[in-house]
Amino acid sequence: MEKDVLDVIRKRRTIRRFTDEEVTDEQVETILEMGMYAPTYMNRKPWHFVVIRDKELQERLGETLSVRPYVQEASVVIAVYGAPDISSTWDLDGAAAIENMLIAATALGLGTAWAGSRGNLAWKEAEELMQAALKVPSGFRALSLVCLGHEAKTVPPHTKDERYDKTRVHYGDWSTLNL
């Protein structure tokens, strides 16, 4: 694996403060393209993406989800949807696409935050808000939001000492640790 790829993965951080600088349409398209390179069960590609640049909607979503200020400050928010009738793994496929998008954005020098999820109590309300505001057809489910923007503050890359935990790695069976 190329060292550059490993460095980008280490550099990917959740960014919760963004500048006013815009993310270009070209950058958004590249990020979406990279998301669509993610693996999907039986290549069904159950995902759909809605690019949001509506500050009023972002404000309402941030308030609904109680996440501030990154949903509101992001230059772009991408709502990631899936089609459960196309694939029973729509949520896993969407999560793989999101991870690709986060890494791609980092490689482009952008900051990202992954916001909201189906397990969150406020997500149902946010999903209903988006269903109406984004004119989402029935049958599609919102998985999460990807917030994109230029970092207001540079955050250092992760380090192996900070993230890698040998006690969480088992070889052969659970009783064998990598110590």
Secondary structure, DSSP 8 states (H G I E B T S, - for coil): --HHHHHHHHH--B---B-S----HHHHHHHHHHHTTS--GGG---EEEEEE--HHHHHHHHHHHT--SHHHH-SEEEEEEE-TTT-TTHHHHHHHHHHHHHHHHHHTT-EEEEE--TTSTTHHHHHHHHHHHTT--TT-EEEEEEEEE-BSS------HHHH--GGG-BSSSTT-B--
